[in-house]
Amino acid sequence: MRVVAAPDSFKESMTARQAALAMERGVHTALPRAQVCCVPMSDGGEGFVDAVTSAWGARTVEASSTDALGRPVRARYGLAGERAVMDVASCAGLELVAPDDRDVMASTTAGLGLLVRDALSRGVRRILLGIGGSATNDCGMGMLTALGARLLDSQGREVAPACPSLLGAVDSSDLSGLDPALAGTQIEAACDVTNPLTGPCGATAVFGPQKGVREAQVAELDAVLGHLAEVTGQQQVAREAGAGAAGGLGFALRAFLGARLVPGTELVARAVGLEEAVRGADLVLTGEGSVDAQTAAGKTPAGVAQVARAAGVPCVVFAGRIRPGAGALEEMGARLVPIVDETVAVEQALREGPENLARAVARYLEALRADR
């Protein structure tokens, strides 16, 4: 029997790689002679860099960067020849800023620009970028200025730093200083949201509150993003699906760097060779910490289930918790299996995640074998 283990990370419990290895142990407990192919997955958020770096056999490098508040940090990304994989969470991520320190008005994506610039200096010409988990709402202007762009006010003076509290003063942009290597660089961003830049479904209204935006600030910040789209002549891009991703970072990537915004699981699946791994398999295992109504809308288990279904291979989704709406995965042909009983305390389930997952996989396969 040939089994593919392609889980996402289980937040606060195990990485995608740890989860895949736990699944492998569970398979071998029930079926010692089975072949297991581990393909750690991600939808573009947590574990994105690790999943792609592992699949590429890339090396991990560190570079000087800044967090969302401009404080120095060392961020890592994967490097394989002319290819690099990185994410905004490693530099301008929400989890890098303590809750009491979060200030969207002072936040910037400049740290991501520094990472891209470092990669370009190493000869990189293809970048895969995860844009989930940002602490920013700067329309990607911080990234652009770190790459050499200039934002100017009505008097021709430079507006810096490029954070929301100052961006309302921008009257024009000068892109002539952008790193010339960008012209020959292909950028693909893992983007699972379809929100436009502004409006009731835009970056600020939908995602701002998660980053500390107060209700009274929403209209002001939304207006700033709209203003930036207008003065840069990119109103059409602002209306495109995904422009509102990561506080408008999707907008800047599309409008100024020519990036492609690709559904995260699709991008990762292609990068790690999931289709090739699944072809000819007898069973596909995937999973994540909590499966609910949102899972079928582009999360890793749904993406893996679709690949398995297309290949005619059964798929089983292991979940720490199964919530209302999770049944949509079963409509996609997947089987849902809880890792632990609902009576187990969350803290204990998280702490014992790998062991619980291995046992759940073994139990499922033993029961499957007994039914045959």
C-alpha positions, -999 to +999 in steps of 0.1 A: +000+000+000+013+035-009+001+064+013+007+101+009+008+122+041+001+158+031-011+177+062-009+214+071+005+226+104-016+221+135-014+256+151+002+257+185+007+219+184+030+208+155+044+219+122+033+204+089+065+183+088+059+171+123+023+162+114+034+143+083+059+123+103+033+115+129+010+103+102+039+081+088+043+066+123+006+059+125+006+042+091+035+020+100+019+010+133-011-004+114+006-014+081+043-020+087+050-027+050+032+003+036+052+030+017+046+065+030+054+097+010+055+127+033+045+160+016+041+188+042+016+214+030+005+250+037-021+273+023+003+303+023+003+311+060+021+293+088+046+267+076+046+281+040+084+286+039+092+253+056+069+233+033+084+247+001+120+248+013+118+211+023+103+201-011+129+221-030+158+208-010+166+245-005+189+260+021+177+284+047+193+318+048+189+347+073+188+384+064+185+417+083+150+430+082+125+450+103+092+441+120+060+459+114+071+487+137+104+492+121+124+474+148+154+453+136+148+415+132+166+386+116+142+369+091+148+336+073+138+324+039+145+295+016+170+298-013+175+273-042+196+287-070+175+315-087+144+306-066+135+319-032+105+313-009+096+338+018+067+352+038+056+385+053+049+368+086+087+364+093+092+401+092+060+422+093+040+394+110+013+400+136+028+375+160+061+394+161+044+423+178+031+420+214-006+428+216+001+459+237+025+472+211+004+468+180-002+500+162-016+498+126-011+535+120+026+531+125+030+497+108+049+490+076+058+462+052+093+477+047+108+445+062+094+424+034+111+448+009+144+443+026+140+405+023+132+407-014+161+430-019+184+405-002+172+377-024+177+398-055+213+405-045+218+367-044+207+363-080+171+352-073+148+357-102+117+337-090+101+344-057+072+325-040+057+347-013+033+339+015+013+370+025-008+356+054-004+368+090+006+404+084+004+432+111+001+459+084-024+480+066+000+502+045-011+492+010+024+476+005+040+511+003+066+502+030+077+473+008+079+495-023+100+522-005+124+495+008+128+484-028+138+519-039+105+537-047+098+572-034+065+586-022+062+624-026+038+650-012+024+679-031+056+699-025+078+671-039+091+661-005+095+625+004+069+609+027+087+586+051+083+563+068+056+548+046+031+540+074-006+548+073-004+578+096+016+596+069+004+581+037-026+605+033+000+632+024+012+612-007+006+631-039+027+611-064+051+583-066+085+579-082+093+543-092+125+551-111+146+540-081+131+505-079+158+478-079+163+470-116+166+433-110+128+433-103+121+438-140+134+402-147+119+386-116+088+365-114+068+369-082+039+346-072+020+353-040-001+328-021-034+346-017-066+330-005-087+361-001-107+378-029-113+411-012-107+443-031-085+471-017-113+493-003-149+494+007-170+473+030-153+441+018-119+457+016-086+453+035-094+477+064-130+468+070-126+431+069-091+424+082-082+456+101-100+447+134-078+415+136-047+438+136-060+463+162-079+488+140-106+505+160-140+510+146-134+547+145-103+543+124-118+521+097-131+549+075-099+570+078-077+541+069-099+530+041-098+565+026-060+564+028-059+532+007-083+546-018-063+578-020-031+558-027-048+539-055-059+572-071-026+591-069-007+562-083-032+557-111-040+521-101-077+523-094-085+493-116-060+471-097-076+483-065-109+467-076-093+433-084-098+403-062-070+399-038-059+436-038-070+438-002-049+409+010-024+416+038-036+452+043-033+461+007+000+443+001-018+423-027-025+456-044+012+468-044+024+434-056+000+433-085+002+470-095+039+477-092+058+444-092+036+425-117+030+396-093+005+369-098-018+362-069-024+325-067-046+305-042-022+294-015-028+256-016-026+256-054+007+274-053+022+251-026+008+220-042+026+229-074+058+238-057+060+206-037+048+183-064+016+171-047-001+159-079+029+137-088+031+123-053-006+114-053-006+098-087-007+061-082-012+063-044-038+041-026-046+067+001-041+103+009-040+117+044-043+154+053-055+175+081-052+206+103-061+217+138-097+228+132-119+220+103-150+242+098-171+259+071-141+280+060-119+249+053-136+241+021-130+276+008-093+271-001-077+257+031-051+229+028-074+199+035-097+211+007-069+216-018-054+182-010-089+166-012-094+181-047-060+168-059-068+133-045-103+133-060-089+143-095-065+113-092-092+089-081-075+084-047-094+082-014-087+111+010-090+112+048-089+145+067-077+143+103-088+172+125-082+183+160-117+197+161-146+193+137-168+223+137-202+231+120-198+234+082-170+209+080-193+185+061-185+204+029-153+185+028-172+152+027-191+166-003-157+169-020-152+132-014-131+133+017-136+113+049-135+134+082-118+118+112-114+135+146-080+131+162-092+131+198-126+129+215-143+163+221-140+157+259-102+160+258-091+194+271-077+217+243-044+223+262-038+185+265-047+179+229-023+205+217+005+193+240+001+157+228-006+165+192+019+143+174+011+112+196-026+118+192-024+121+154-003+090+151-027+070+172-057+083+152-041+073+119-033+039+132-068+034+145-084+044+113-062+021+092-067-008+115-105-004+113-103-001+076-082-033+073-107-051+096-136-041+074-120-056+043 
